[in-house]
Amino acid sequence: VQLVESGGGLVQPGGSLRLSCAASGFTFSRYDMSWYRRTPGKERELVAASTSAGGSTNYADSVKGRFTISRDHAKNTVYLQMNSLKPEDTAVYYCNAYLGPSRVFDYWGQGTQVTVSS
């Protein structure tokens, strides 16, 4: 099983980035997918989540209206489009795949750094 994130980097406030998470080794279409982020000294935060079929999404209040999660089942990839970025969005972003509400299977990527700074 692999989750490989990409797309992080340095961006100015107000800018945009798109994170990608390429999944392999499991049946992507059966898994709910999420993006989390972590900053030093803070708890890990759920940023956005998508159900297995992609029909339902939810977002942290802090990113609503700015971030969009989407998934491409043909490419086994989940994306996080981040617009109007703020310095407080600076964090390591992690891709997460899990099966069912009890998380019978729970996989994580290695993380990608996003830095929002002028």
VEXLO-270069 format. One line per field, with one value per atom (N, C-alpha, C, O): residue number from 1; residue in three letters; atom name; x, y negated, z negated. Coordinates in Angstrom, 3 decimals. Layout:
N
nr = [NUM,...]
rest = [ALA,...]
atom = [CA,...]
px = [X,...]
py = [Y,...]
pz = [Z,...]
//
This chain:
118
nr = [1,1,1,1,2,2,2,2,3,3,3,3,4,4,4,4,5,5,5,5,6,6,6,6,7,7,7,7,8,8,8,8,9,9,9,9,10,10,10,10,11,11,11,11,12,12,12,12,13,13,13,13,14,14,14,14,15,15,15,15,16,16,16,16,17,17,17,17,18,18,18,18,19,19,19,19,20,20,20,20,21,21,21,21,22,22,22,22,23,23,23,23,24,24,24,24,25,25,25,25,26,26,26,26,27,27,27,27,28,28,28,28,29,29,29,29,30,30,30,30,31,31,31,31,32,32,32,32,33,33,33,33,34,34,34,34,35,35,35,35,36,36,36,36,37,37,37,37,38,38,38,38,39,39,39,39,40,40,40,40,41,41,41,41,42,42,42,42,43,43,43,43,44,44,44,44,45,45,45,45,46,46,46,46,47,47,47,47,48,48,48,48,49,49,49,49,50,50,50,50,51,51,51,51,52,52,52,52,53,53,53,53,54,54,54,54,55,55,55,55,56,56,56,56,57,57,57,57,58,58,58,58,59,59,59,59,60,60,60,60,61,61,61,61,62,62,62,62,63,63,63,63,64,64,64,64,65,65,65,65,66,66,66,66,67,67,67,67,68,68,68,68,69,69,69,69,70,70,70,70,71,71,71,71,72,72,72,72,73,73,73,73,74,74,74,74,75,75,75,75,76,76,76,76,77,77,77,77,78,78,78,78,79,79,79,79,80,80,80,80,81,81,81,81,82,82,82,82,83,83,83,83,84,84,84,84,85,85,85,85,86,86,86,86,87,87,87,87,88,88,88,88,89,89,89,89,90,90,90,90,91,91,91,91,92,92,92,92,93,93,93,93,94,94,94,94,95,95,95,95,96,96,96,96,97,97,97,97,98,98,98,98,99,99,99,99,100,100,100,100,101,101,101,101,102,102,102,102,103,103,103,103,104,104,104,104,105,105,105,105,106,106,106,106,107,107,107,107,108,108,108,108,109,109,109,109,110,110,110,110,111,111,111,111,112,112,112,112,113,113,113,113,114,114,114,114,115,115,115,115,116,116,116,116,117,117,117,117,118,118,118,118]
rest = [VAL,VAL,VAL,VAL,GLN,GLN,GLN,GLN,LEU,LEU,LEU,LEU,VAL,VAL,VAL,VAL,GLU,GLU,GLU,GLU,SER,SER,SER,SER,GLY,GLY,GLY,GLY,GLY,GLY,GLY,GLY,GLY,GLY,GLY,GLY,LEU,LEU,LEU,LEU,VAL,VAL,VAL,VAL,GLN,GLN,GLN,GLN,PRO,PRO,PRO,PRO,GLY,GLY,GLY,GLY,GLY,GLY,GLY,GLY,SER,SER,SER,SER,LEU,LEU,LEU,LEU,ARG,ARG,ARG,ARG,LEU,LEU,LEU,LEU,SER,SER,SER,SER,CYS,CYS,CYS,CYS,ALA,ALA,ALA,ALA,ALA,ALA,ALA,ALA,SER,SER,SER,SER,GLY,GLY,GLY,GLY,PHE,PHE,PHE,PHE,THR,THR,THR,THR,PHE,PHE,PHE,PHE,SER,SER,SER,SER,ARG,ARG,ARG,ARG,TYR,TYR,TYR,TYR,ASP,ASP,ASP,ASP,MET,MET,MET,MET,SER,SER,SER,SER,TRP,TRP,TRP,TRP,TYR,TYR,TYR,TYR,ARG,ARG,ARG,ARG,ARG,ARG,ARG,ARG,THR,THR,THR,THR,PRO,PRO,PRO,PRO,GLY,GLY,GLY,GLY,LYS,LYS,LYS,LYS,GLU,GLU,GLU,GLU,ARG,ARG,ARG,ARG,GLU,GLU,GLU,GLU,LEU,LEU,LEU,LEU,VAL,VAL,VAL,VAL,ALA,ALA,ALA,ALA,ALA,ALA,ALA,ALA,SER,SER,SER,SER,THR,THR,THR,THR,SER,SER,SER,SER,ALA,ALA,ALA,ALA,GLY,GLY,GLY,GLY,GLY,GLY,GLY,GLY,SER,SER,SER,SER,THR,THR,THR,THR,ASN,ASN,ASN,ASN,TYR,TYR,TYR,TYR,ALA,ALA,ALA,ALA,ASP,ASP,ASP,ASP,SER,SER,SER,SER,VAL,VAL,VAL,VAL,LYS,LYS,LYS,LYS,GLY,GLY,GLY,GLY,ARG,ARG,ARG,ARG,PHE,PHE,PHE,PHE,THR,THR,THR,THR,ILE,ILE,ILE,ILE,SER,SER,SER,SER,ARG,ARG,ARG,ARG,ASP,ASP,ASP,ASP,HIS,HIS,HIS,HIS,ALA,ALA,ALA,ALA,LYS,LYS,LYS,LYS,ASN,ASN,ASN,ASN,THR,THR,THR,THR,VAL,VAL,VAL,VAL,TYR,TYR,TYR,TYR,LEU,LEU,LEU,LEU,GLN,GLN,GLN,GLN,MET,MET,MET,MET,ASN,ASN,ASN,ASN,SER,SER,SER,SER,LEU,LEU,LEU,LEU,LYS,LYS,LYS,LYS,PRO,PRO,PRO,PRO,GLU,GLU,GLU,GLU,ASP,ASP,ASP,ASP,THR,THR,THR,THR,ALA,ALA,ALA,ALA,VAL,VAL,VAL,VAL,TYR,TYR,TYR,TYR,TYR,TYR,TYR,TYR,CYS,CYS,CYS,CYS,ASN,ASN,ASN,ASN,ALA,ALA,ALA,ALA,TYR,TYR,TYR,TYR,LEU,LEU,LEU,LEU,GLY,GLY,GLY,GLY,PRO,PRO,PRO,PRO,SER,SER,SER,SER,ARG,ARG,ARG,ARG,VAL,VAL,VAL,VAL,PHE,PHE,PHE,PHE,ASP,ASP,ASP,ASP,TYR,TYR,TYR,TYR,TRP,TRP,TRP,TRP,GLY,GLY,GLY,GLY,GLN,GLN,GLN,GLN,GLY,GLY,GLY,GLY,THR,THR,THR,THR,GLN,GLN,GLN,GLN,VAL,VAL,VAL,VAL,THR,THR,THR,THR,VAL,VAL,VAL,VAL,SER,SER,SER,SER,SER,SER,SER,SER]
atom = [N,CA,C,O,N,CA,C,O,N,CA,C,O,N,CA,C,O,N,CA,C,O,N,CA,C,O,N,CA,C,O,N,CA,C,O,N,CA,C,O,N,CA,C,O,N,CA,C,O,N,CA,C,O,N,CA,C,O,N,CA,C,O,N,CA,C,O,N,CA,C,O,N,CA,C,O,N,CA,C,O,N,CA,C,O,N,CA,C,O,N,CA,C,O,N,CA,C,O,N,CA,C,O,N,CA,C,O,N,CA,C,O,N,CA,C,O,N,CA,C,O,N,CA,C,O,N,CA,C,O,N,CA,C,O,N,CA,C,O,N,CA,C,O,N,CA,C,O,N,CA,C,O,N,CA,C,O,N,CA,C,O,N,CA,C,O,N,CA,C,O,N,CA,C,O,N,CA,C,O,N,CA,C,O,N,CA,C,O,N,CA,C,O,N,CA,C,O,N,CA,C,O,N,CA,C,O,N,CA,C,O,N,CA,C,O,N,CA,C,O,N,CA,C,O,N,CA,C,O,N,CA,C,O,N,CA,C,O,N,CA,C,O,N,CA,C,O,N,CA,C,O,N,CA,C,O,N,CA,C,O,N,CA,C,O,N,CA,C,O,N,CA,C,O,N,CA,C,O,N,CA,C,O,N,CA,C,O,N,CA,C,O,N,CA,C,O,N,CA,C,O,N,CA,C,O,N,CA,C,O,N,CA,C,O,N,CA,C,O,N,CA,C,O,N,CA,C,O,N,CA,C,O,N,CA,C,O,N,CA,C,O,N,CA,C,O,N,CA,C,O,N,CA,C,O,N,CA,C,O,N,CA,C,O,N,CA,C,O,N,CA,C,O,N,CA,C,O,N,CA,C,O,N,CA,C,O,N,CA,C,O,N,CA,C,O,N,CA,C,O,N,CA,C,O,N,CA,C,O,N,CA,C,O,N,CA,C,O,N,CA,C,O,N,CA,C,O,N,CA,C,O,N,CA,C,O,N,CA,C,O,N,CA,C,O,N,CA,C,O,N,CA,C,O,N,CA,C,O,N,CA,C,O,N,CA,C,O,N,CA,C,O,N,CA,C,O,N,CA,C,O,N,CA,C,O,N,CA,C,O,N,CA,C,O,N,CA,C,O,N,CA,C,O,N,CA,C,O,N,CA,C,O,N,CA,C,O,N,CA,C,O,N,CA,C,O,N,CA,C,O]
px = [0.853,0.000,0.885,1.843,0.546,1.282,0.333,-0.613,0.615,-0.013,1.126,1.899,1.234,2.355,1.820,1.166,2.115,1.669,2.678,3.872,2.186,3.037,2.298,1.101,3.038,2.412,2.635,2.232,3.265,3.542,4.634,5.282,4.826,5.867,5.648,4.867,6.350,6.272,5.385,5.569,4.431,3.526,3.250,3.276,2.991,2.689,1.249,0.401,0.969,-0.424,-1.327,-0.976,-2.502,-3.435,-3.235,-4.063,-2.157,-1.875,-2.601,-3.404,-2.291,-2.958,-1.937,-0.849,-2.325,-1.577,-2.568,-3.686,-2.153,-2.953,-2.099,-1.070,-2.535,-1.868,-2.477,-3.680,-1.630,-2.083,-1.651,-0.625,-2.438,-2.101,-2.410,-3.573,-1.365,-1.516,-1.556,-0.641,-2.611,-2.825,-2.554,-2.835,-2.012,-1.788,-1.794,-1.531,-2.096,-2.047,-3.349,-3.399,-4.395,-5.704,-6.775,-6.480,-8.010,-9.110,-9.569,-10.397,-9.025,-9.220,-10.701,-11.088,-11.504,-12.917,-13.711,-14.818,-13.163,-13.864,-13.515,-14.166,-12.503,-11.979,-12.421,-12.455,-12.758,-12.895,-11.492,-10.526,-11.406,-10.105,-10.172,-11.179,-9.092,-9.043,-7.685,-6.691,-7.672,-6.437,-6.402,-7.381,-5.260,-5.010,-3.800,-3.053,-3.631,-2.426,-1.962,-2.735,-0.674,-0.083,0.960,1.783,0.909,1.938,2.575,1.925,3.826,4.519,3.746,3.321,3.573,2.908,1.398,0.734,0.842,-0.613,-1.066,-0.302,-2.323,-2.910,-3.088,-3.245,-3.060,-3.361,-4.801,-5.708,-4.985,-6.288,-6.831,-6.128,-8.085,-8.743,-9.065,-9.727,-8.604,-8.812,-10.013,-10.888,-10.043,-11.117,-11.253,-10.284,-12.464,-12.722,-13.710,-14.575,-13.549,-14.431,-14.826,-13.974,-16.123,-16.548,-16.044,-15.560,-16.163,-15.559,-16.023,-15.225,-17.292,-17.800,-17.637,-17.922,-17.179,-16.985,-18.252,-18.250,-19.343,-20.601,-20.796,-21.668,-19.992,-20.115,-18.739,-17.791,-18.639,-17.384,-17.660,-18.778,-16.644,-16.761,-15.401,-14.358,-15.441,-14.262,-14.175,-15.185,-12.963,-12.763,-13.296,-13.201,-13.848,-14.395,-13.343,-13.661,-12.111,-11.039,-10.701,-10.041,-11.151,-10.811,-12.035,-11.894,-13.216,-14.437,-14.454,-14.158,-14.813,-14.865,-13.528,-13.468,-12.449,-11.123,-10.503,-9.789,-10.768,-10.179,-11.253,-12.424,-10.830,-11.740,-11.053,-9.958,-11.702,-11.195,-11.922,-13.130,-11.170,-11.770,-10.977,-9.847,-11.579,-10.893,-11.137,-12.213,-10.107,-10.148,-9.977,-8.875,-11.059,-11.002,-10.222,-9.687,-10.158,-9.389,-7.892,-7.127,-7.482,-6.057,-5.742,-4.588,-6.740,-6.526,-5.832,-4.872,-6.328,-5.694,-6.738,-7.846,-6.359,-7.191,-6.424,-5.202,-7.147,-6.555,-7.069,-8.145,-6.273,-6.724,-6.340,-5.172,-7.330,-7.112,-7.218,-8.237,-6.171,-6.112,-5.973,-4.972,-6.964,-6.967,-6.956,-7.231,-6.637,-6.619,-5.847,-6.328,-4.679,-3.895,-3.470,-3.188,-3.436,-3.073,-1.837,-1.575,-1.089,0.064,-0.312,0.482,-1.489,-1.904,-2.217,-2.471,-2.201,-2.340,-1.009,-0.962,0.057,1.371,1.362,1.025,1.733,1.698,2.256,2.505,2.442,2.670,1.304,0.541,1.011,-0.287,-0.134,0.783,-1.060,-1.011,-2.275,-3.386,-2.079,-3.180,-3.507,-2.615,-4.807,-5.255,-6.335,-7.258,-6.211,-7.228,-7.724,-6.916,-9.016,-9.537,-10.798,-11.525,-11.022,-12.151,-13.168,-12.904,-14.317,-15.401,-15.222,-14.119,-16.311,-16.259,-15.361,-14.856,-15.154,-14.267,-12.814,-11.938,-12.569,-11.196,-10.530,-9.435,-11.182,-10.611,-9.221,-8.292,-9.091,-7.795,-7.591,-8.507,-6.379,-6.113,-4.691,-3.726,-4.561,-3.251,-2.931,-3.817,-1.624,-1.174,-0.021,0.800,0.007,1.141,2.255,2.136,3.335,4.511,4.432,5.214,3.498,3.326,4.046,5.069,3.496,4.132,4.009,2.954,5.105,5.156,4.522,4.817,3.653,3.090,3.477,3.193,4.118,4.529,3.951,4.178,3.195,2.573,3.261,3.094,4.023,4.818,5.185,5.354,5.302,5.755,7.263,7.840]
py = [1.194,0.000,-1.238,-1.338,-2.173,-3.434,-4.605,-4.538,-5.675,-6.967,-7.958,-8.182,-8.552,-9.432,-10.825,-11.064,-11.742,-13.124,-13.911,-13.610,-14.911,-15.844,-17.164,-17.257,-18.188,-19.479,-20.533,-21.683,-20.165,-21.157,-22.121,-21.929,-23.164,-24.123,-25.434,-25.529,-26.433,-27.783,-28.639,-28.674,-29.323,-30.180,-31.438,-31.414,-32.517,-33.775,-33.783,-33.080,-34.563,-34.692,-35.108,-35.962,-34.480,-34.734,-33.819,-33.797,-33.071,-32.176,-30.850,-30.622,-29.977,-28.673,-27.557,-27.751,-26.393,-25.164,-24.030,-24.079,-23.016,-21.797,-20.623,-20.316,-19.985,-18.782,-17.559,-17.503,-16.593,-15.324,-14.186,-14.268,-13.137,-11.937,-10.736,-10.410,-10.087,-8.920,-7.657,-7.399,-6.880,-5.687,-4.421,-4.351,-3.432,-2.133,-1.046,-1.301,0.159,1.297,1.623,2.547,0.875,1.170,0.677,-0.032,1.058,0.691,-0.722,-0.936,-1.665,-3.089,-3.453,-4.236,-2.897,-3.290,-2.879,-3.373,-1.990,-1.539,-2.354,-2.226,-3.179,-3.873,-5.328,-6.034,-5.760,-7.183,-7.791,-7.155,-9.030,-9.705,-11.045,-11.751,-11.384,-12.642,-13.292,-12.650,-14.572,-15.333,-15.870,-16.421,-15.697,-16.243,-17.168,-17.142,-17.974,-18.783,-18.862,-18.705,-19.112,-19.219,-20.318,-20.421,-21.137,-22.142,-21.859,-21.296,-22.238,-21.960,-22.518,-23.673,-21.693,-22.131,-22.090,-22.446,-21.656,-21.589,-20.168,-19.330,-19.923,-18.633,-18.501,-19.489,-17.251,-17.001,-17.437,-17.179,-18.095,-18.678,-18.067,-17.983,-17.642,-17.196,-18.415,-19.342,-18.417,-19.542,-19.308,-20.165,-18.130,-17.827,-16.319,-15.579,-15.877,-14.445,-14.204,-15.030,-13.030,-12.631,-11.183,-10.338,-10.883,-9.498,-8.701,-9.270,-7.396,-6.527,-6.839,-6.808,-7.136,-7.454,-8.920,-9.340,-9.696,-11.119,-11.942,-13.129,-11.306,-12.024,-12.959,-13.828,-12.784,-13.626,-14.097,-13.314,-15.369,-15.947,-16.785,-17.257,-16.961,-17.919,-18.572,-18.034,-19.728,-20.573,-21.163,-21.370,-21.421,-22.196,-23.602,-24.139,-24.187,-25.542,-26.524,-27.469,-26.300,-27.230,-27.242,-28.165,-26.223,-26.163,-26.184,-26.206,-26.177,-26.172,-27.364,-28.496,-27.070,-28.129,-28.414,-29.136,-27.849,-28.074,-26.783,-26.806,-25.675,-24.386,-23.487,-23.555,-22.648,-21.689,-20.334,-20.230,-19.300,-17.939,-17.280,-17.443,-16.541,-15.822,-14.543,-14.409,-13.609,-12.357,-11.908,-12.099,-11.309,-10.790,-9.278,-8.787,-8.549,-7.100,-6.420,-5.328,-7.056,-6.478,-6.537,-5.693,-7.531,-7.701,-7.283,-7.365,-6.835,-6.481,-7.608,-7.386,-8.798,-9.984,-10.878,-11.053,-11.429,-12.428,-13.743,-13.764,-14.822,-16.148,-17.054,-16.844,-18.054,-19.128,-20.440,-20.827,-21.102,-22.423,-23.460,-23.551,-24.234,-25.227,-26.611,-26.916,-27.439,-28.808,-29.797,-29.443,-31.030,-32.106,-31.676,-31.820,-31.164,-30.625,-31.713,-32.851,-31.316,-32.219,-31.659,-30.458,-32.516,-32.012,-30.903,-29.992,-30.969,-29.947,-28.599,-27.619,-28.543,-27.261,-26.515,-25.362,-27.168,-26.526,-25.290,-25.371,-24.141,-22.876,-21.776,-21.983,-20.621,-19.407,-18.781,-18.544,-18.519,-17.962,-16.469,-16.039,-15.702,-14.250,-13.722,-14.178,-12.774,-12.059,-10.828,-10.158,-10.545,-9.417,-8.640,-9.222,-7.337,-6.463,-5.510,-4.923,-5.348,-4.434,-3.754,-4.261,-2.573,-1.758,-1.679,-1.078,-2.278,-2.189,-3.101,-3.571,-3.346,-4.233,-3.715,-4.501,-2.411,-1.863,-1.816,-1.346,-2.310,-2.351,-0.976,-0.843,0.012,1.360,1.333,1.971,0.602,0.348,-1.156,-1.910,-1.586,-3.004,-3.282,-2.844,-4.010,-4.225,-5.711,-6.556,-6.006,-7.396,-7.586,-6.694,-8.782,-9.164,-9.742,-9.835,-10.126,-10.617,-12.106,-12.619,-12.795,-14.216,-15.086,-14.699,-16.267,-17.257,-18.619,-18.985,-19.354,-20.641,-21.733,-21.865,-22.507,-23.710,-24.897,-24.918,-25.873,-27.074,-28.287,-28.508,-29.071,-30.279,-31.476,-31.736,-32.180,-33.270,-34.246,-33.867,-35.506,-36.514,-36.704,-37.512]
pz = [0.000,0.000,0.000,-0.767,0.871,0.915,1.123,1.909,0.396,0.632,0.800,-0.132,1.977,2.279,2.567,3.582,1.645,1.811,2.631,2.632,3.321,4.056,4.193,3.921,4.621,4.889,3.825,4.002,2.731,1.710,2.146,3.175,1.341,1.667,0.950,0.004,1.418,0.858,1.756,2.972,1.152,1.908,1.102,-0.128,1.784,1.108,0.610,1.160,-0.414,-0.864,0.288,1.101,0.337,1.431,2.623,3.534,2.630,3.748,3.643,2.738,4.605,4.687,4.859,5.403,4.378,4.605,4.786,4.272,5.517,5.600,5.150,5.753,4.100,3.614,4.287,4.541,4.566,5.134,4.224,3.549,4.214,3.452,4.338,4.575,4.820,5.681,4.828,4.047,4.980,4.163,4.955,6.151,4.286,4.921,3.853,2.677,4.288,3.388,2.673,1.861,2.967,2.387,3.355,4.318,3.091,3.980,3.655,2.769,4.379,4.114,4.003,3.136,4.861,4.921,3.685,3.471,2.877,1.670,0.435,-0.602,0.541,-0.624,-0.692,0.316,-1.904,-2.152,-2.169,-2.590,-1.704,-1.619,-2.332,-2.264,-3.014,-3.748,-3.605,-3.265,-3.871,-4.029,-5.458,-5.960,-6.087,-7.419,-7.315,-6.337,-8.337,-8.422,-9.877,-10.823,-9.999,-11.331,-11.329,-10.419,-12.368,-12.601,-13.955,-14.837,-14.130,-15.392,-16.584,-16.580,-17.586,-18.801,-18.754,-19.728,-17.622,-17.495,-17.214,-16.733,-17.527,-17.209,-15.697,-14.980,-15.238,-13.838,-13.560,-14.351,-12.434,-12.098,-10.817,-9.809,-10.864,-9.644,-8.799,-9.265,-7.570,-6.666,-5.761,-5.636,-5.127,-4.176,-4.053,-4.220,-3.759,-3.628,-2.506,-2.216,-1.876,-0.780,-0.973,-1.248,-0.829,-0.919,0.282,1.261,0.194,1.196,2.613,3.550,2.772,4.112,4.454,5.575,3.488,3.732,3.663,3.986,3.240,3.250,2.076,2.103,1.053,-0.132,-0.566,-0.624,-0.867,-1.338,-2.578,-2.787,-3.383,-4.475,-4.713,-4.340,-5.335,-5.472,-6.872,-7.546,-7.283,-8.501,-8.272,-7.168,-9.306,-9.173,-8.669,-7.948,-9.045,-8.705,-7.213,-6.735,-6.478,-5.055,-4.147,-2.924,-4.718,-3.904,-2.959,-3.341,-1.706,-0.701,-0.037,0.958,-0.586,-0.010,0.523,1.526,-0.134,0.260,0.858,0.485,1.790,2.403,2.522,3.074,2.004,2.160,3.332,3.504,4.123,5.236,5.463,4.993,6.186,6.454,7.883,8.449,8.440,9.798,9.701,9.453,9.893,9.721,10.845,10.657,12.002,13.103,12.807,13.275,12.034,11.713,10.288,9.867,9.536,8.121,7.369,6.631,7.567,6.998,6.332,6.837,5.201,4.533,4.524,4.378,4.679,4.772,3.662,3.101,3.369,2.494,3.173,3.195,3.715,4.317,3.214,2.529,3.048,1.974,2.577,3.227,2.364,2.872,1.724,0.578,2.043,1.046,-0.192,-1.316,0.016,-1.096,-2.070,-1.694,-3.334,-4.425,-5.148,-5.085,-5.823,-6.574,-7.559,-7.791,-8.128,-9.091,-8.434,-9.133,-7.111,-6.419,-6.341,-5.912,-6.751,-6.737,-7.623,-8.804,-7.053,-7.782,-6.887,-5.699,-7.477,-6.691,-6.453,-7.390,-5.199,-4.812,-4.520,-3.820,-5.078,-4.960,-4.288,-4.560,-3.427,-2.795,-3.640,-4.161,-3.765,-4.585,-3.851,-3.281,-3.869,-3.279,-4.357,-5.076,-4.479,-5.486,-4.989,-4.135,-5.570,-5.140,-6.264,-7.306,-6.058,-7.021,-8.221,-8.498,-8.930,-10.105,-11.214,-12.016,-11.273,-12.303,-11.844,-12.570,-10.630,-10.098,-10.192,-10.740,-9.670,-9.653,-9.020,-9.514,-7.943,-7.335,-7.296,-6.967,-7.637,-7.817,-7.337,-7.963,-6.223,-5.611,-5.549,-5.420,-5.646,-5.643,-4.661,-4.444,-4.079,-3.256,-4.109,-5.331,-3.455,-4.165,-4.474,-5.274,-3.849,-4.093,-3.087,-2.523,-2.872,-1.999,-2.668,-3.186,-2.643,-3.341,-2.490,-1.302,-3.112,-2.501,-3.372,-4.570,-2.770,-3.481,-2.775,-1.585,-3.541,-3.000,-3.655,-4.846,-2.861,-3.404,-2.296,-1.137,-2.683,-1.720,-1.833,-1.105]
//
